[in-house]
Each structure stands twice: as structure tokens, then as C-alpha cells.
Amino acid sequence: RVNGGYEALIFFEVLVEGELTLLGRERIVMENVVQPYATGNFTYNRKRLVFDHYLVKNKAQIVEVPRRKKEFYNLLSRYNTQVKSFMKDNRLESDERPDLIRITQFYNDLALGNS
């Protein structure tokens, strides 16, 4: 990324490696929190740790994991029917880190012919 005239490096954590590689990235965001009280609202800022997830397709293209399930399934087009069934049977969500790890491992097992 180019940031203010210089290139900023971005580091990723490799969560699952295979035909489909899952990467994770942490970042801290500031959020406003409003708490209602009898006499009014109390507002304060707090820092929160957020995890972003990316998939590496074809060993070259890094794509952020879509928030919408339909877009997520389209990204896994090669085995999207099997992945959809696997997610439903195991009650997995595409926006939860442990679930994404299981889904990616399942996809890679399919790609290797192990499932």
C-alpha cells in the first residue's frame, strides 16, 4: 500500500496453507461506545482488536474474505456445493476465524481428493 507518499508493508499470519491459503491480519480500531444512563448518555472511546481474513487463490491473487455468504460461495466456485453442505452440516459461519480455518482445510482436502 502507498500511504502518505511511502509504501507501507502489510504482514499476514498464515492460518491454513494449501491450494487455497487462508491469511489473517490483526488491527486495532477505535470505536465510540454510548451507554445510556437515567440522567443522559455516557460516551467514551475504546480500542478493539479486529481480525481480517484473506484467501490466496491460484498462488497469486489475495482476496479479502467476503462478508456475504453468496459472495463467499462464489469465491469457492470449484467446490461451492460441497463447501455449502459442509458448512450447513457443521453449523459453520464464514465470518468466524475457527470456522474459516475448518472450511479452508475442507476445501483443500477436496482439492487433494481426500474427501
Secondary structure, 3 states (H helix, E strand, C coil): CEECCEECCCCCEEEECCCCEEEEEEEEEEEEEEEEECCEEEEEEEEEEEEEEEEEECCCEEEECCCCHHHHHHHCHHHHHHHHHHHHHCCCCCCCHHHHHHHHHHHHHHHHCCC
